[in-house]
């Protein structure tokens, strides 16, 4: 399936404008220090949302006895609503309005352990469904326009949300008929790690004066319109897209399967097909947490014959901060921008891994006719 991307609009903590966001890391990210528990940590929170940021910081600072998971999610939802409202305002200022005749694919945080400590995997999933329902209820009441179209969908899969949504978009558009054709999907993502600070601090996973390696927590909301085009038009071609469920103990083997299946979508690497068989860019998970990149590092050998010394690896969280469920859509738009500006060429493979259960992968190429 081949697509064009319209009206990308990004509200992320690491950049002041959409253009700056998609130019990272060629321009310096907006990183600031914040205080928690008498120590300073590095972050990319959205400063233009003050005093909301100050209020959230106050909650994080004063709630040292530990809020319940339920109240924590309520605060997270409130912050996400602020980010989405800011995104909607940015879209409107650009002279664009969110079309009510287009489905919205909403990419959301992953919920797994919210209301009580689960005793088994099924209880964990039941927990997640309850927490997600509460989160979505708050979003629906605050921003009903996101839920008006009957074919809108939710993708509460954290960092892996975008490739899963992309596979669904492929199916959605392939099943279109002349009678019910919908030519465009609005993709919207949102997440904030602001209320993860106590946990990250307790686990010593923040970058501080005492710890030079760790996660840079960030946040944001992103919008883009995805429309299929034919081969006479410029666009990005999705040559392969798939997702899998993977508990942490099976993550390496699942990533290996996804790599093998992706490589199978390419021709064999011979003297005649080398240019088409090599993956020139890899967008892979990495945010300063060794656990996140271990799965693909251990599975990397599965791409043998399709990567070489010139293959470039991008781990965007090192310059955007950890964007959570925005990560996949951000990486996709970063790839599209790279193709359009001739910064990248050839095949690009994007792998996204959530914190818990979900993994998704996509292979792209560019065709400008």
N, C-alpha and C positions, 0 to 999 in steps of 0.2 A: 504494500500500500504506500502511495506517495502523498505527501501532505505539504501544504503551505501553512505558515504560522503568521497570524496577524495580531496586532496591538499587544505585544508583550509588555506587561506592566509589572514592575517589581518594587515591593516595599520591603527591604531587608535591612537589618541593622548595620551591615558592613558597607553600605553605599547610600549616598544621598539621592541618587536618581537611578532610573532604570538603565540609562546608558552607562553610568558608572558601574552598576552591578554587573552588567554583561561584559564590561571591559576588564574586570578583575582577572588575574592579578597584575595586568599591565599598569593599572592605577592602584595606588595604595588603598587597602581596606580601612574603613572607619572602625578602629578598635579603641576601646577605652577601659579604664580600670574602675572596678566597683568594690565596695566593702561588704564583707560578710564575716561575722564572728571574729572581728578584730584583725582580719587579714584582707589584703587586696588581691583580686583576681582579674584576669583579662577576659573581656567579653565584647560582643557586638550587638548590644541591645539598641532598639530604635529610639534615639534621643528625642526625635520630634514628637513622640507621644507623651512627653512630660505634660502634666504632672502624674499621669497614669504610671509611668515608670517609677517615679518616686514613691507612689502609693504601694506599688507591688514590691519594691525594694524594702519598704517599711514592713510589709507583711512578712517577707522572707527573713528580715533581720529580727523581728520581735517574736516570731513564732518558733522559738527555740525548743519549746517543749514538744513540738511536732503537731502540726495540724492533722486531722484525719485525712485519709486518702480522698474521701468524698469531697471535703471542703477544698482540698488542694486542686482537684479537678474543676471545681466551680470557679476558682480563681484563674486557672489556666484557660477555661472557656471564656471568661470575661476578658482576659488579655487577648485571646484569639479574635474575639468580637471587635475589640479596639483595632487590631491589625487589619481585619477585613474591612472595617468601616473606613480606615485610612486608605486602603486599597481602592475601595469604591469611589472615594473622593478623588483619588489620583486619576482613575479612569474617566470620571465625569469632567475633570479639569482638562483632559485631553480631547474633549468634545465627543466622547464615546459614551454610550449607555449600554448597560448589560441587557442584551436582547432577551425578551421573555419567550421568544419562539425557538430558543436554542436550549438543548439539554445542558445542564451544568454537571461536570464530573468534579466532585469535591474531594480533594486529597487531604486526609486528616491524620492526626497522631494515632499511633498504635496503642490500643488499650489491652492490658493483660492482667493487672494485679491491683485493682482499684479498691473495691469495697471491703473485702476481707481477704485473709490469706487463704488461697485455695488448697485443698487437700489432694487434688489430682488434676489431670489435664482438663477433664470435662468441666470441673468446677471452675478452673481458670478461665475457660472460654465463656462459661455462663457469667462469671464476674465481668469479663470484658464487654459482653453484650449489654449488661446493665449500666456500666459506666459510659459506654458509647451512647446509649439511649439518652442518658441525662445530659451529656455533652451536646448532642445534636438537638435536643429539645431547646436548650439555651440559644443555640445558633438560629434555630427556626424562628423563635420568638423575636430575636433581635434583627434578623436579616431574612425575612420570609421570601424575598425575591430570588434567593438562591435555590429555593425548593419548589418553584412554581411549575416548572415543566414536568410532565408525567414521566419522561424518560431520563430525568436526572438521576445520578447514581452517587453513592458514597464509597470511598476507598480508604477505610481506616487502617492503613497498613504502614504507617510511619515512612521511613526512608524508601521503602519498596513500593509505595503507593503509585508512583507515576508509571513504571513499566507494566504494572498490573492494569492500570487504567488504559494504557496505550494498547495492550492486547484486547481489552474490551472495546476500545474505539475501532480497532481493526474489524472485529466481529460486527459491531454496530453498523458501520458503513458498508460492509460487504453484504449485509442483509437488507439494505435500502431498496425500495421499489419506487417507481415513478409516482405511485399514489401516496406514499407516506415519506417521501424523501426529506431528510433533514441534512442540510449541507454543511453544518458547522457545529462543533461542540465547544463550549466554554470550559476551559480547564482552570480550576482555582485551588490553590494549596494554602495552608496556614499552619503555623506551629510556633511555639515559644518554649524555650528551655529556662525561662526565668524562675519558675517554681521547682526546677530540678536542682537549683543551687545547693540547698542543704544536703541533698544526697550526694551530689558530686563533691562537695566539700568534705563530707564525712569519709568518702571513699578516696580522698586525696587525688582526685582526677581533674582538678582545675590547675591552670597555669598561674603560679604565684611566685613570690620572691624566693620561696623555699623549694619550689617544684617547677622545673623548666619544661617538663613534658606533660601534656594533658589536653583536655578538651577546651576549646573556646566556645562557650555557649552563645547562641545567637537566636534569632527569631525572624519572622517575616510572613508575608502573604504575597502570592504571585498569581497573575492572571495572564492567559493567552488563549487565542482562538485557533482551533485546529480544524482544517478543512481539507478533504481529499481533492487531489488534482490529477489530471491525466498527464501522460508522458510528454506532452508538448509544452508543459509549463515548468518553471523552476520550482524545485522543492526538495524535501528530504525524503528518501525512500527507506521505509522500515522493512528490512530484509528478513528479520526474525524477531519475535517477541514471545517470551514465555515466563511464567512464574511458578514457584514451587513453595510448599510449606516445609520448613526445616527447623525442628527443635535444635537447640545449641549443639547437642552431641552429634547431630547428623549434618551440620552446616558445611563441613569441608566436602563430604561426599556429594551433597546436593549441588554445591557450587561447581564441583567437577562435572556433574551431569549437565549443568547448564552451559558450561564452557564447551563441552564435547558437542552438544546439540547446536550451539551457535557456530562452531567451526564447521559443522556438517553443512551449514547453509552457504559456505564458501566453496569455490572450486579447489581442487587439489593444487598444491603449490608446485608448479613445474616451471620450466624456463619460459614456456609460452603463456602461463597464466599467473605469473608471480605478482603482477601489479594488482590483479583482482583477488588474489588469495591471501594477501598480507593484511593484517589489522594494523593500521597506522596510528590509531589513537585508542587508548583504553581509559575510560572514566570508571575508576574503581573506588570502593569505600576506603576511607581513611580520615580520621579526625583527631589523631593524637592518642587514641586508645588502641593498644596493640591487639586487643581481642577482636576488634572490628575488621582489621585487615588480615588476620591470621587465616580466615577461611579461604580467601582468594590466593594468598601466598602459597598455601599448601596445595592448592588446586591448579596453580599457574602452569604446571607442566602439561596440563591437558590441552593447552593452546599451542604446543610445540608444532612447528611447521607453518604457523600462521602469525607468529610474532618474530621480530628480529631486533637487532641492536638499535634500529632507528624508531622502533615503536615507542610512542610517547605515552607516559602514564600521568593522568591528572587526578588528583584527590582534592576536590574543590573545598572541602570543609577546612582545609588549612588556610584558605584565604577568605572564605565567607563566614567562618565559624560554623558550628554544628546547627544546621537549619531544620533538622528533624524531617517532617513530612514534606517540606519544601524542596528537599535535596534533589529528588529525581527530576522534578519539573525544572528546577534551576539548571541542572546539568544538561538537560535536553535543550533548553534555550541557549545555553552557553555553546553547545555543539552547533546548533543552527547558526548562531552568530559567527562562529569560527569558519564554517563553510561559506557563508555569504561574504565574509571579508577575506577569503582565501588564506586564512591562517592555518586551516587544516584541509586535508583532502583524503580521498580514499575511504576505506572502511573504518568505522568507529564502533567500538563495543562499549556499552554502558551496563554495568552491574550495580544493583542497589540491594542492600541487605538491611532489614529492620533489626531492631534490638532483640527481637524475640523469635517470631515464627516465620516471617515472610522474606522471600528473595525473588527478585525479578531481573530480567536481562533483556537487552534489545541490541540489534545490530543495524547500523545505518550506513547509507552512502548518499552522495549528493549528485543531483542531476539538474544542471541549469540549461539543458537543451542546447 
